């Protein structure tokens, strides 16, 4: 995964592309299997953690079905 910090000046805008790979959305269950679970998830992008005074943009997305991932 390659991380790049993008700085945008006040009053300006910029288009960026964000790719979220399946492993980033997965968890390991009690049996030790790595899975992608169905559900509603929230993606938050901004200058700080969600729930703080930092300005963020949030979007909800839904995953339907369940898929195992290779080790």
mmJSON file of the N, C-alpha and C atoms, coordinates in Angstrom:
{"data_MODEL":{"atom_site":{
"group_PDB":["ATOM","ATOM","ATOM","ATOM","ATOM","ATOM","ATOM","ATOM","ATOM","ATOM","ATOM","ATOM","ATOM","ATOM","ATOM","ATOM","ATOM","ATOM","ATOM","ATOM","ATOM","ATOM","ATOM","ATOM","ATOM","ATOM","ATOM","ATOM","ATOM","ATOM","ATOM","ATOM","ATOM","ATOM","ATOM","ATOM","ATOM","ATOM","ATOM","ATOM","ATOM","ATOM","ATOM","ATOM","ATOM","ATOM","ATOM","ATOM","ATOM","ATOM","ATOM","ATOM","ATOM","ATOM","ATOM","ATOM","ATOM","ATOM","ATOM","ATOM","ATOM","ATOM","ATOM","ATOM","ATOM","ATOM","ATOM","ATOM","ATOM","ATOM","ATOM","ATOM","ATOM","ATOM","ATOM","ATOM","ATOM","ATOM","ATOM","ATOM","ATOM","ATOM","ATOM","ATOM","ATOM","ATOM","ATOM","ATOM","ATOM","ATOM","ATOM","ATOM","ATOM","ATOM","ATOM","ATOM","ATOM","ATOM","ATOM","ATOM","ATOM","ATOM","ATOM","ATOM","ATOM","ATOM","ATOM","ATOM","ATOM","ATOM","ATOM","ATOM","ATOM","ATOM","ATOM","ATOM","ATOM","ATOM","ATOM","ATOM","ATOM","ATOM","ATOM","ATOM","ATOM","ATOM","ATOM","ATOM","ATOM","ATOM","ATOM","ATOM","ATOM","ATOM","ATOM","ATOM","ATOM","ATOM","ATOM","ATOM","ATOM","ATOM","ATOM","ATOM","ATOM","ATOM","ATOM","ATOM","ATOM","ATOM","ATOM","ATOM","ATOM","ATOM","ATOM","ATOM","ATOM","ATOM","ATOM","ATOM","ATOM","ATOM","ATOM","ATOM","ATOM","ATOM","ATOM","ATOM","ATOM","ATOM","ATOM","ATOM","ATOM","ATOM","ATOM","ATOM","ATOM","ATOM","ATOM","ATOM","ATOM","ATOM","ATOM","ATOM","ATOM","ATOM","ATOM","ATOM","ATOM","ATOM","ATOM","ATOM","ATOM","ATOM","ATOM","ATOM","ATOM","ATOM","ATOM","ATOM","ATOM","ATOM","ATOM","ATOM","ATOM","ATOM","ATOM","ATOM","ATOM","ATOM","ATOM","ATOM","ATOM"],
"id":[1,2,3,4,5,6,7,8,9,10,11,12,13,14,15,16,17,18,19,20,21,22,23,24,25,26,27,28,29,30,31,32,33,34,35,36,37,38,39,40,41,42,43,44,45,46,47,48,49,50,51,52,53,54,55,56,57,58,59,60,61,62,63,64,65,66,67,68,69,70,71,72,73,74,75,76,77,78,79,80,81,82,83,84,85,86,87,88,89,90,91,92,93,94,95,96,97,98,99,100,101,102,103,104,105,106,107,108,109,110,111,112,113,114,115,116,117,118,119,120,121,122,123,124,125,126,127,128,129,130,131,132,133,134,135,136,137,138,139,140,141,142,143,144,145,146,147,148,149,150,151,152,153,154,155,156,157,158,159,160,161,162,163,164,165,166,167,168,169,170,171,172,173,174,175,176,177,178,179,180,181,182,183,184,185,186,187,188,189,190,191,192,193,194,195,196,197,198,199,200,201,202,203,204,205,206,207,208,209,210,211,212,213],
"type_symbol":["N","C","C","N","C","C","N","C","C","N","C","C","N","C","C","N","C","C","N","C","C","N","C","C","N","C","C","N","C","C","N","C","C","N","C","C","N","C","C","N","C","C","N","C","C","N","C","C","N","C","C","N","C","C","N","C","C","N","C","C","N","C","C","N","C","C","N","C","C","N","C","C","N","C","C","N","C","C","N","C","C","N","C","C","N","C","C","N","C","C","N","C","C","N","C","C","N","C","C","N","C","C","N","C","C","N","C","C","N","C","C","N","C","C","N","C","C","N","C","C","N","C","C","N","C","C","N","C","C","N","C","C","N","C","C","N","C","C","N","C","C","N","C","C","N","C","C","N","C","C","N","C","C","N","C","C","N","C","C","N","C","C","N","C","C","N","C","C","N","C","C","N","C","C","N","C","C","N","C","C","N","C","C","N","C","C","N","C","C","N","C","C","N","C","C","N","C","C","N","C","C","N","C","C","N","C","C","N","C","C","N","C","C"],
"label_atom_id":["N","CA","C","N","CA","C","N","CA","C","N","CA","C","N","CA","C","N","CA","C","N","CA","C","N","CA","C","N","CA","C","N","CA","C","N","CA","C","N","CA","C","N","CA","C","N","CA","C","N","CA","C","N","CA","C","N","CA","C","N","CA","C","N","CA","C","N","CA","C","N","CA","C","N","CA","C","N","CA","C","N","CA","C","N","CA","C","N","CA","C","N","CA","C","N","CA","C","N","CA","C","N","CA","C","N","CA","C","N","CA","C","N","CA","C","N","CA","C","N","CA","C","N","CA","C","N","CA","C","N","CA","C","N","CA","C","N","CA","C","N","CA","C","N","CA","C","N","CA","C","N","CA","C","N","CA","C","N","CA","C","N","CA","C","N","CA","C","N","CA","C","N","CA","C","N","CA","C","N","CA","C","N","CA","C","N","CA","C","N","CA","C","N","CA","C","N","CA","C","N","CA","C","N","CA","C","N","CA","C","N","CA","C","N","CA","C","N","CA","C","N","CA","C","N","CA","C","N","CA","C","N","CA","C","N","CA","C","N","CA","C","N","CA","C","N","CA","C"],
"label_alt_id":[null,null,null,null,null,null,null,null,null,null,null,null,null,null,null,null,null,null,null,null,null,null,null,null,null,null,null,null,null,null,null,null,null,null,null,null,null,null,null,null,null,null,null,null,null,null,null,null,null,null,null,null,null,null,null,null,null,null,null,null,null,null,null,null,null,null,null,null,null,null,null,null,null,null,null,null,null,null,null,null,null,null,null,null,null,null,null,null,null,null,null,null,null,null,null,null,null,null,null,null,null,null,null,null,null,null,null,null,null,null,null,null,null,null,null,null,null,null,null,null,null,null,null,null,null,null,null,null,null,null,null,null,null,null,null,null,null,null,null,null,null,null,null,null,null,null,null,null,null,null,null,null,null,null,null,null,null,null,null,null,null,null,null,null,null,null,null,null,null,null,null,null,null,null,null,null,null,null,null,null,null,null,null,null,null,null,null,null,null,null,null,null,null,null,null,null,null,null,null,null,null,null,null,null,null,null,null,null,null,null,null,null,null],
"label_comp_id":["UNK","UNK","UNK","UNK","UNK","UNK","UNK","UNK","UNK","UNK","UNK","UNK","UNK","UNK","UNK","UNK","UNK","UNK","UNK","UNK","UNK","UNK","UNK","UNK","UNK","UNK","UNK","UNK","UNK","UNK","UNK","UNK","UNK","UNK","UNK","UNK","UNK","UNK","UNK","UNK","UNK","UNK","UNK","UNK","UNK","UNK","UNK","UNK","UNK","UNK","UNK","UNK","UNK","UNK","UNK","UNK","UNK","UNK","UNK","UNK","UNK","UNK","UNK","UNK","UNK","UNK","UNK","UNK","UNK","UNK","UNK","UNK","UNK","UNK","UNK","UNK","UNK","UNK","UNK","UNK","UNK","UNK","UNK","UNK","UNK","UNK","UNK","UNK","UNK","UNK","UNK","UNK","UNK","UNK","UNK","UNK","UNK","UNK","UNK","UNK","UNK","UNK","UNK","UNK","UNK","UNK","UNK","UNK","UNK","UNK","UNK","UNK","UNK","UNK","UNK","UNK","UNK","UNK","UNK","UNK","UNK","UNK","UNK","UNK","UNK","UNK","UNK","UNK","UNK","UNK","UNK","UNK","UNK","UNK","UNK","UNK","UNK","UNK","UNK","UNK","UNK","UNK","UNK","UNK","UNK","UNK","UNK","UNK","UNK","UNK","UNK","UNK","UNK","UNK","UNK","UNK","UNK","UNK","UNK","UNK","UNK","UNK","UNK","UNK","UNK","UNK","UNK","UNK","UNK","UNK","UNK","UNK","UNK","UNK","UNK","UNK","UNK","UNK","UNK","UNK","UNK","UNK","UNK","UNK","UNK","UNK","UNK","UNK","UNK","UNK","UNK","UNK","UNK","UNK","UNK","UNK","UNK","UNK","UNK","UNK","UNK","UNK","UNK","UNK","UNK","UNK","UNK","UNK","UNK","UNK","UNK","UNK","UNK"],
"label_asym_id":["A","A","A","A","A","A","A","A","A","A","A","A","A","A","A","A","A","A","A","A","A","A","A","A","A","A","A","A","A","A","A","A","A","A","A","A","A","A","A","A","A","A","A","A","A","A","A","A","A","A","A","A","A","A","A","A","A","A","A","A","A","A","A","A","A","A","A","A","A","A","A","A","A","A","A","A","A","A","A","A","A","A","A","A","A","A","A","A","A","A","A","A","A","A","A","A","A","A","A","A","A","A","A","A","A","A","A","A","A","A","A","A","A","A","A","A","A","A","A","A","A","A","A","A","A","A","A","A","A","A","A","A","A","A","A","A","A","A","A","A","A","A","A","A","A","A","A","A","A","A","A","A","A","A","A","A","A","A","A","A","A","A","A","A","A","A","A","A","A","A","A","A","A","A","A","A","A","A","A","A","A","A","A","A","A","A","A","A","A","A","A","A","A","A","A","A","A","A","A","A","A","A","A","A","A","A","A","A","A","A","A","A","A"],
"label_entity_id":["1","1","1","1","1","1","1","1","1","1","1","1","1","1","1","1","1","1","1","1","1","1","1","1","1","1","1","1","1","1","1","1","1","1","1","1","1","1","1","1","1","1","1","1","1","1","1","1","1","1","1","1","1","1","1","1","1","1","1","1","1","1","1","1","1","1","1","1","1","1","1","1","1","1","1","1","1","1","1","1","1","1","1","1","1","1","1","1","1","1","1","1","1","1","1","1","1","1","1","1","1","1","1","1","1","1","1","1","1","1","1","1","1","1","1","1","1","1","1","1","1","1","1","1","1","1","1","1","1","1","1","1","1","1","1","1","1","1","1","1","1","1","1","1","1","1","1","1","1","1","1","1","1","1","1","1","1","1","1","1","1","1","1","1","1","1","1","1","1","1","1","1","1","1","1","1","1","1","1","1","1","1","1","1","1","1","1","1","1","1","1","1","1","1","1","1","1","1","1","1","1","1","1","1","1","1","1","1","1","1","1","1","1"],
"label_seq_id":[1,1,1,2,2,2,3,3,3,4,4,4,5,5,5,6,6,6,7,7,7,8,8,8,9,9,9,10,10,10,11,11,11,12,12,12,13,13,13,14,14,14,15,15,15,16,16,16,17,17,17,18,18,18,19,19,19,20,20,20,21,21,21,22,22,22,23,23,23,24,24,24,25,25,25,26,26,26,27,27,27,28,28,28,29,29,29,30,30,30,31,31,31,32,32,32,33,33,33,34,34,34,35,35,35,36,36,36,37,37,37,38,38,38,39,39,39,40,40,40,41,41,41,42,42,42,43,43,43,44,44,44,45,45,45,46,46,46,47,47,47,48,48,48,49,49,49,50,50,50,51,51,51,52,52,52,53,53,53,54,54,54,55,55,55,56,56,56,57,57,57,58,58,58,59,59,59,60,60,60,61,61,61,62,62,62,63,63,63,64,64,64,65,65,65,66,66,66,67,67,67,68,68,68,69,69,69,70,70,70,71,71,71],
"pdbx_PDB_ins_code":[null,null,null,null,null,null,null,null,null,null,null,null,null,null,null,null,null,null,null,null,null,null,null,null,null,null,null,null,null,null,null,null,null,null,null,null,null,null,null,null,null,null,null,null,null,null,null,null,null,null,null,null,null,null,null,null,null,null,null,null,null,null,null,null,null,null,null,null,null,null,null,null,null,null,null,null,null,null,null,null,null,null,null,null,null,null,null,null,null,null,null,null,null,null,null,null,null,null,null,null,null,null,null,null,null,null,null,null,null,null,null,null,null,null,null,null,null,null,null,null,null,null,null,null,null,null,null,null,null,null,null,null,null,null,null,null,null,null,null,null,null,null,null,null,null,null,null,null,null,null,null,null,null,null,null,null,null,null,null,null,null,null,null,null,null,null,null,null,null,null,null,null,null,null,null,null,null,null,null,null,null,null,null,null,null,null,null,null,null,null,null,null,null,null,null,null,null,null,null,null,null,null,null,null,null,null,null,null,null,null,null,null,null],
"Cartn_x":[0.852,0.0,0.897,0.623,1.385,0.536,1.068,0.358,0.973,0.123,0.574,-0.303,0.327,-0.42,-0.657,-1.882,-2.25,-2.644,-1.981,-2.312,-3.11,-4.21,-5.065,-5.221,-4.888,-4.958,-6.407,-6.59,-7.931,-8.61,-9.852,-10.632,-10.385,-9.465,-9.154,-9.736,-9.766,-10.217,-9.261,-9.293,-8.423,-9.113,-8.988,-9.507,-8.396,-8.723,-7.777,-8.468,-7.679,-8.212,-7.785,-8.737,-8.492,-8.907,-7.977,-8.275,-8.21,-9.277,-9.319,-9.287,-8.229,-8.118,-8.951,-9.307,-10.164,-9.59,-8.289,-7.688,-7.921,-7.935,-8.175,-9.586,-10.495,-11.883,-12.169,-11.147,-11.366,-11.12,-11.509,-11.239,-10.942,-10.397,-10.121,-11.128,-11.864,-12.882,-12.233,-13.059,-12.55,-11.835,-12.202,-11.565,-10.243,-9.898,-8.662,-8.791,-10.026,-10.255,-10.366,-9.705,-9.819,-11.003,-11.949,-13.192,-13.487,-14.268,-14.911,-16.359,-16.82,-18.168,-19.15,-20.392,-21.412,-21.733,-22.164,-22.561,-22.44,-22.789,-22.667,-21.403,-20.544,-19.272,-19.232,-18.407,-18.255,-16.801,-16.574,-15.258,-15.164,-14.12,-13.943,-12.588,-12.58,-11.354,-11.302,-10.151,-10.036,-8.767,-8.787,-7.601,-7.441,-8.248,-8.137,-9.069,-9.144,-9.986,-11.467,-12.346,-13.784,-14.168,-15.143,-15.61,-14.841,-13.865,-13.141,-13.599,-12.966,-13.322,-12.723,-11.909,-11.29,-12.358,-12.169,-13.115,-12.874,-13.917,-13.825,-14.988,-14.796,-15.864,-16.115,-17.359,-17.69,-18.654,-18.54,-19.459,-19.709,-20.938,-21.295,-21.29,-20.901,-21.024,-21.412,-22.003,-22.535,-21.847,-21.484,-20.962,-22.027,-22.419,-23.393,-22.675,-23.132,-22.482,-21.252,-20.591,-19.387,-18.392,-17.127,-16.116,-14.874,-14.349,-13.079,-11.925,-10.843,-9.642,-8.522,-7.628,-6.473,-5.562,-4.765,-3.825,-2.88],
"Cartn_y":[-1.169,0.0,1.231,2.153,3.393,4.517,5.237,6.353,7.657,8.588,9.907,10.943,11.88,12.97,14.046,14.517,15.545,16.799,17.9,19.171,20.018,20.563,21.404,22.742,23.81,25.144,25.519,26.337,26.805,27.441,27.072,27.629,26.936,25.991,25.273,23.867,23.181,21.794,20.989,19.694,18.806,17.451,16.831,15.482,14.498,13.485,12.422,11.089,10.07,8.714,7.899,7.195,6.372,4.945,4.018,2.61,1.895,1.214,0.442,-1.027,-1.727,-3.122,-4.014,-5.203,-6.087,-6.421,-6.602,-6.942,-5.826,-4.582,-3.456,-3.471,-4.158,-4.235,-5.546,-6.357,-7.694,-7.744,-8.862,-9.153,-10.643,-11.05,-12.462,-12.96,-14.019,-14.55,-15.465,-16.007,-16.856,-18.106,-18.59,-19.775,-19.448,-18.157,-17.754,-17.488,-17.471,-17.204,-15.706,-15.21,-13.795,-13.641,-12.772,-12.59,-11.123,-10.897,-9.592,-9.803,-9.058,-9.25,-8.268,-8.71,-7.791,-6.75,-5.597,-4.556,-3.178,-2.172,-0.774,-0.232,0.372,0.91,2.408,3.105,4.55,4.838,5.581,6.043,7.502,7.865,9.235,9.747,10.889,11.492,12.935,13.334,14.715,14.969,16.067,16.528,15.967,14.995,14.42,13.242,12.744,11.597,11.984,11.082,11.335,11.532,12.364,12.607,13.694,14.301,15.43,16.697,17.81,19.072,19.218,18.249,18.314,18.174,18.907,18.838,17.555,16.786,15.538,15.441,14.62,14.27,12.783,12.396,10.999,10.478,9.188,8.523,7.114,6.676,5.313,4.444,3.18,2.215,0.881,0.036,-1.241,-2.387,-3.411,-4.651,-5.711,-6.387,-7.46,-8.788,-9.805,-11.104,-11.169,-12.312,-12.514,-13.262,-12.89,-13.542,-13.851,-15.074,-15.388,-14.799,-14.484,-13.983,-14.995,-15.065,-15.951,-15.433,-16.296,-15.919,-14.85],
"Cartn_z":[0.0,0.0,0.0,-0.857,-0.936,-0.369,0.601,1.215,0.753,0.374,-0.035,0.645,1.335,1.962,0.911,0.827,-0.144,0.616,0.329,0.967,-0.021,0.435,-0.407,0.3,-0.38,0.204,0.501,1.515,1.89,0.685,0.465,-0.639,-1.97,-2.021,-3.258,-3.187,-4.321,-4.349,-5.214,-5.032,-5.781,-5.91,-7.057,-7.254,-6.932,-6.155,-5.843,-6.072,-6.298,-6.466,-5.266,-4.685,-3.513,-3.836,-3.671,-3.89,-2.547,-2.187,-0.953,-1.352,-0.958,-1.362,-0.441,-0.893,-0.091,1.282,1.389,2.686,3.708,3.264,4.17,4.752,4.107,4.571,5.3,5.525,6.077,7.579,8.151,9.562,9.682,10.822,11.076,12.1,11.75,12.669,13.717,14.597,15.686,15.19,14.012,13.442,12.733,12.674,12.019,10.538,10.025,8.603,8.368,7.331,6.964,6.019,6.37,5.612,5.367,4.334,4.136,4.528,5.519,6.048,5.424,5.232,4.746,5.806,5.355,6.296,5.683,6.466,6.062,6.719,5.922,6.388,6.121,6.874,6.692,6.363,5.285,4.885,5.278,5.986,6.467,6.004,5.343,4.825,5.305,5.826,6.269,7.042,7.782,8.487,9.876,10.264,11.598,11.758,12.968,13.262,13.273,12.815,12.919,14.389,14.635,15.99,16.715,16.036,16.621,15.918,16.224,15.58,14.185,13.766,12.439,11.357,10.273,9.158,8.369,8.157,7.404,6.425,5.423,4.49,4.682,4.822,5.076,4.022,3.732,2.812,3.328,3.261,3.633,2.384,2.538,1.45,2.046,1.234,1.701,0.971,1.736,1.168,1.385,0.312,0.412,0.198,0.839,0.726,1.614,1.601,2.39,1.542,1.618,0.793,1.625,1.51,2.172,1.355,2.031,1.346,1.519,0.542,0.702,1.8,2.353,3.431,2.993],
"occupancy":[1.0,1.0,1.0,1.0,1.0,1.0,1.0,1.0,1.0,1.0,1.0,1.0,1.0,1.0,1.0,1.0,1.0,1.0,1.0,1.0,1.0,1.0,1.0,1.0,1.0,1.0,1.0,1.0,1.0,1.0,1.0,1.0,1.0,1.0,1.0,1.0,1.0,1.0,1.0,1.0,1.0,1.0,1.0,1.0,1.0,1.0,1.0,1.0,1.0,1.0,1.0,1.0,1.0,1.0,1.0,1.0,1.0,1.0,1.0,1.0,1.0,1.0,1.0,1.0,1.0,1.0,1.0,1.0,1.0,1.0,1.0,1.0,1.0,1.0,1.0,1.0,1.0,1.0,1.0,1.0,1.0,1.0,1.0,1.0,1.0,1.0,1.0,1.0,1.0,1.0,1.0,1.0,1.0,1.0,1.0,1.0,1.0,1.0,1.0,1.0,1.0,1.0,1.0,1.0,1.0,1.0,1.0,1.0,1.0,1.0,1.0,1.0,1.0,1.0,1.0,1.0,1.0,1.0,1.0,1.0,1.0,1.0,1.0,1.0,1.0,1.0,1.0,1.0,1.0,1.0,1.0,1.0,1.0,1.0,1.0,1.0,1.0,1.0,1.0,1.0,1.0,1.0,1.0,1.0,1.0,1.0,1.0,1.0,1.0,1.0,1.0,1.0,1.0,1.0,1.0,1.0,1.0,1.0,1.0,1.0,1.0,1.0,1.0,1.0,1.0,1.0,1.0,1.0,1.0,1.0,1.0,1.0,1.0,1.0,1.0,1.0,1.0,1.0,1.0,1.0,1.0,1.0,1.0,1.0,1.0,1.0,1.0,1.0,1.0,1.0,1.0,1.0,1.0,1.0,1.0,1.0,1.0,1.0,1.0,1.0,1.0,1.0,1.0,1.0,1.0,1.0,1.0,1.0,1.0,1.0,1.0,1.0,1.0],
"B_iso_or_equiv":[0.0,0.0,0.0,0.0,0.0,0.0,0.0,0.0,0.0,0.0,0.0,0.0,0.0,0.0,0.0,0.0,0.0,0.0,0.0,0.0,0.0,0.0,0.0,0.0,0.0,0.0,0.0,0.0,0.0,0.0,0.0,0.0,0.0,0.0,0.0,0.0,0.0,0.0,0.0,0.0,0.0,0.0,0.0,0.0,0.0,0.0,0.0,0.0,0.0,0.0,0.0,0.0,0.0,0.0,0.0,0.0,0.0,0.0,0.0,0.0,0.0,0.0,0.0,0.0,0.0,0.0,0.0,0.0,0.0,0.0,0.0,0.0,0.0,0.0,0.0,0.0,0.0,0.0,0.0,0.0,0.0,0.0,0.0,0.0,0.0,0.0,0.0,0.0,0.0,0.0,0.0,0.0,0.0,0.0,0.0,0.0,0.0,0.0,0.0,0.0,0.0,0.0,0.0,0.0,0.0,0.0,0.0,0.0,0.0,0.0,0.0,0.0,0.0,0.0,0.0,0.0,0.0,0.0,0.0,0.0,0.0,0.0,0.0,0.0,0.0,0.0,0.0,0.0,0.0,0.0,0.0,0.0,0.0,0.0,0.0,0.0,0.0,0.0,0.0,0.0,0.0,0.0,0.0,0.0,0.0,0.0,0.0,0.0,0.0,0.0,0.0,0.0,0.0,0.0,0.0,0.0,0.0,0.0,0.0,0.0,0.0,0.0,0.0,0.0,0.0,0.0,0.0,0.0,0.0,0.0,0.0,0.0,0.0,0.0,0.0,0.0,0.0,0.0,0.0,0.0,0.0,0.0,0.0,0.0,0.0,0.0,0.0,0.0,0.0,0.0,0.0,0.0,0.0,0.0,0.0,0.0,0.0,0.0,0.0,0.0,0.0,0.0,0.0,0.0,0.0,0.0,0.0,0.0,0.0,0.0,0.0,0.0,0.0],
"pdbx_formal_charge":[null,null,null,null,null,null,null,null,null,null,null,null,null,null,null,null,null,null,null,null,null,null,null,null,null,null,null,null,null,null,null,null,null,null,null,null,null,null,null,null,null,null,null,null,null,null,null,null,null,null,null,null,null,null,null,null,null,null,null,null,null,null,null,null,null,null,null,null,null,null,null,null,null,null,null,null,null,null,null,null,null,null,null,null,null,null,null,null,null,null,null,null,null,null,null,null,null,null,null,null,null,null,null,null,null,null,null,null,null,null,null,null,null,null,null,null,null,null,null,null,null,null,null,null,null,null,null,null,null,null,null,null,null,null,null,null,null,null,null,null,null,null,null,null,null,null,null,null,null,null,null,null,null,null,null,null,null,null,null,null,null,null,null,null,null,null,null,null,null,null,null,null,null,null,null,null,null,null,null,null,null,null,null,null,null,null,null,null,null,null,null,null,null,null,null,null,null,null,null,null,null,null,null,null,null,null,null,null,null,null,null,null,null],
"auth_seq_id":[1,1,1,2,2,2,3,3,3,4,4,4,5,5,5,6,6,6,7,7,7,8,8,8,9,9,9,10,10,10,11,11,11,12,12,12,13,13,13,14,14,14,15,15,15,16,16,16,17,17,17,18,18,18,19,19,19,20,20,20,21,21,21,22,22,22,23,23,23,24,24,24,25,25,25,26,26,26,27,27,27,28,28,28,29,29,29,30,30,30,31,31,31,32,32,32,33,33,33,34,34,34,35,35,35,36,36,36,37,37,37,38,38,38,39,39,39,40,40,40,41,41,41,42,42,42,43,43,43,44,44,44,45,45,45,46,46,46,47,47,47,48,48,48,49,49,49,50,50,50,51,51,51,52,52,52,53,53,53,54,54,54,55,55,55,56,56,56,57,57,57,58,58,58,59,59,59,60,60,60,61,61,61,62,62,62,63,63,63,64,64,64,65,65,65,66,66,66,67,67,67,68,68,68,69,69,69,70,70,70,71,71,71],
"auth_comp_id":["UNK","UNK","UNK","UNK","UNK","UNK","UNK","UNK","UNK","UNK","UNK","UNK","UNK","UNK","UNK","UNK","UNK","UNK","UNK","UNK","UNK","UNK","UNK","UNK","UNK","UNK","UNK","UNK","UNK","UNK","UNK","UNK","UNK","UNK","UNK","UNK","UNK","UNK","UNK","UNK","UNK","UNK","UNK","UNK","UNK","UNK","UNK","UNK","UNK","UNK","UNK","UNK","UNK","UNK","UNK","UNK","UNK","UNK","UNK","UNK","UNK","UNK","UNK","UNK","UNK","UNK","UNK","UNK","UNK","UNK","UNK","UNK","UNK","UNK","UNK","UNK","UNK","UNK","UNK","UNK","UNK","UNK","UNK","UNK","UNK","UNK","UNK","UNK","UNK","UNK","UNK","UNK","UNK","UNK","UNK","UNK","UNK","UNK","UNK","UNK","UNK","UNK","UNK","UNK","UNK","UNK","UNK","UNK","UNK","UNK","UNK","UNK","UNK","UNK","UNK","UNK","UNK","UNK","UNK","UNK","UNK","UNK","UNK","UNK","UNK","UNK","UNK","UNK","UNK","UNK","UNK","UNK","UNK","UNK","UNK","UNK","UNK","UNK","UNK","UNK","UNK","UNK","UNK","UNK","UNK","UNK","UNK","UNK","UNK","UNK","UNK","UNK","UNK","UNK","UNK","UNK","UNK","UNK","UNK","UNK","UNK","UNK","UNK","UNK","UNK","UNK","UNK","UNK","UNK","UNK","UNK","UNK","UNK","UNK","UNK","UNK","UNK","UNK","UNK","UNK","UNK","UNK","UNK","UNK","UNK","UNK","UNK","UNK","UNK","UNK","UNK","UNK","UNK","UNK","UNK","UNK","UNK","UNK","UNK","UNK","UNK","UNK","UNK","UNK","UNK","UNK","UNK","UNK","UNK","UNK","UNK","UNK","UNK"],
"auth_asym_id":["A","A","A","A","A","A","A","A","A","A","A","A","A","A","A","A","A","A","A","A","A","A","A","A","A","A","A","A","A","A","A","A","A","A","A","A","A","A","A","A","A","A","A","A","A","A","A","A","A","A","A","A","A","A","A","A","A","A","A","A","A","A","A","A","A","A","A","A","A","A","A","A","A","A","A","A","A","A","A","A","A","A","A","A","A","A","A","A","A","A","A","A","A","A","A","A","A","A","A","A","A","A","A","A","A","A","A","A","A","A","A","A","A","A","A","A","A","A","A","A","A","A","A","A","A","A","A","A","A","A","A","A","A","A","A","A","A","A","A","A","A","A","A","A","A","A","A","A","A","A","A","A","A","A","A","A","A","A","A","A","A","A","A","A","A","A","A","A","A","A","A","A","A","A","A","A","A","A","A","A","A","A","A","A","A","A","A","A","A","A","A","A","A","A","A","A","A","A","A","A","A","A","A","A","A","A","A","A","A","A","A","A","A"],
"auth_atom_id":["N","CA","C","N","CA","C","N","CA","C","N","CA","C","N","CA","C","N","CA","C","N","CA","C","N","CA","C","N","CA","C","N","CA","C","N","CA","C","N","CA","C","N","CA","C","N","CA","C","N","CA","C","N","CA","C","N","CA","C","N","CA","C","N","CA","C","N","CA","C","N","CA","C","N","CA","C","N","CA","C","N","CA","C","N","CA","C","N","CA","C","N","CA","C","N","CA","C","N","CA","C","N","CA","C","N","CA","C","N","CA","C","N","CA","C","N","CA","C","N","CA","C","N","CA","C","N","CA","C","N","CA","C","N","CA","C","N","CA","C","N","CA","C","N","CA","C","N","CA","C","N","CA","C","N","CA","C","N","CA","C","N","CA","C","N","CA","C","N","CA","C","N","CA","C","N","CA","C","N","CA","C","N","CA","C","N","CA","C","N","CA","C","N","CA","C","N","CA","C","N","CA","C","N","CA","C","N","CA","C","N","CA","C","N","CA","C","N","CA","C","N","CA","C","N","CA","C","N","CA","C","N","CA","C","N","CA","C","N","CA","C","N","CA","C","N","CA","C"],
"pdbx_PDB_model_num":[1,1,1,1,1,1,1,1,1,1,1,1,1,1,1,1,1,1,1,1,1,1,1,1,1,1,1,1,1,1,1,1,1,1,1,1,1,1,1,1,1,1,1,1,1,1,1,1,1,1,1,1,1,1,1,1,1,1,1,1,1,1,1,1,1,1,1,1,1,1,1,1,1,1,1,1,1,1,1,1,1,1,1,1,1,1,1,1,1,1,1,1,1,1,1,1,1,1,1,1,1,1,1,1,1,1,1,1,1,1,1,1,1,1,1,1,1,1,1,1,1,1,1,1,1,1,1,1,1,1,1,1,1,1,1,1,1,1,1,1,1,1,1,1,1,1,1,1,1,1,1,1,1,1,1,1,1,1,1,1,1,1,1,1,1,1,1,1,1,1,1,1,1,1,1,1,1,1,1,1,1,1,1,1,1,1,1,1,1,1,1,1,1,1,1,1,1,1,1,1,1,1,1,1,1,1,1,1,1,1,1,1,1]
}}}
